[in-house]
């Protein structure tokens, strides 16, 4: 028997022993106070430990699923943002826009200015830029010896590309031997070339310490370097690269085809918008820009893909937890009909009965929410440590999920509490135990 009921019985007993005294109003101590409510709730929850554990388990699983889902989504987004393909995430490609004609042929709207690298390198986030374009050698043979053997089979030879000095770094190329041409070679139109690794193998050039030369038609060009890696333009490994100034002087190259820009991570959106303006402030729409997604767009995309399934599972588990609380609270009401009837007979109002069972459900839900949120945080941190990730956990989100458990308990206990408050004292005492 709870303390409130014992106190209430003692108070009524004292009144019946003094029948001649005038009836006094119920003292404050005889009323059902907040302290009495908490005592009754503690008796109701703590009296069945096993049932309490099974009741809170559903809420624990549901809240833990929500915390793990959101925590892993945020952690994965941050991890992928850092480990995202460094080439794609740090590269911007600018090309002249195309316009169609009635005959189905496309024509460039404009051309890239030769000082385009200098213009875009002034933008925030740009680390390096370079131009590249195909060179028409008018069918001239490309060989490593000046011997023209009419009986030998004619081969097309490697392609010739014009490049500015910053292209190597812009496309993340690597020199295996020698060096890449610089601004001086470009300005003076020096007849020097850099070979791609496969082009060098085709031409039989594997070292440059003796200053080997190749021939494009009748002109000789000194090989000053060999490139064995081009992450953005792998086709350049099969090509002969000449300075853009040399291509303009020797072969009449009019314009480059592409502007490659290497940027800092996260600067894709800004550079993508500002690069056309830097190239031509009057008609920036004449250029086409391919820029990577910004970090926020990538994070939102990852979160959207990861969250859907796990959020559904978490909500299902949370719904199961709420139904568990409702069922157990209904069972508790059925088992405690006699107690409810006795309390009603001793003066407890329907509101007080409803408050008791509602608070019991809220406490059970809040307890499950706190345990589930803690388990979810430990799961995110543990997996992140094993995978050597940086865990990202939003503290307000964790606290919100814990409070969500109390909300679930409140919703689940509303009907059982209302049912308990409608029990009539006489019927309860007659059928209760």
Secondary structure as UniProt FT lines:
FT   HELIX           3..16
FT   TURN            19..20
FT   HELIX           28..30
FT   HELIX           34..46
FT   HELIX           49..83
FT   HELIX           86..89
FT   STRAND          91..96
FT   STRAND          98..100
FT   TURN            102..103
FT   STRAND          106..108
FT   TURN            114..115
FT   HELIX           116..120
FT   TURN            121..122
FT   TURN            124..125
FT   STRAND          126..134
FT   TURN            138..139
FT   STRAND          142..143
FT   TURN            150..151
FT   STRAND          159..163
FT   TURN            165..166
FT   HELIX           167..170
FT   TURN            171..172
FT   STRAND          173..178
FT   HELIX           183..188
FT   STRAND          192..196
FT   HELIX           197..203
FT   TURN            209..210
FT   STRAND          213..216
FT   TURN            217..218
FT   STRAND          219..230
FT   HELIX           234..238
FT   STRAND          239..243
FT   HELIX           244..251
FT   STRAND          258..263
FT   TURN            265..266
FT   HELIX           268..279
FT   HELIX           284..286
FT   STRAND          287..290
FT   HELIX           295..335
FT   HELIX           337..345
FT   TURN            346..347
FT   HELIX           350..387
FT   HELIX           395..421
FT   HELIX           425..431
//
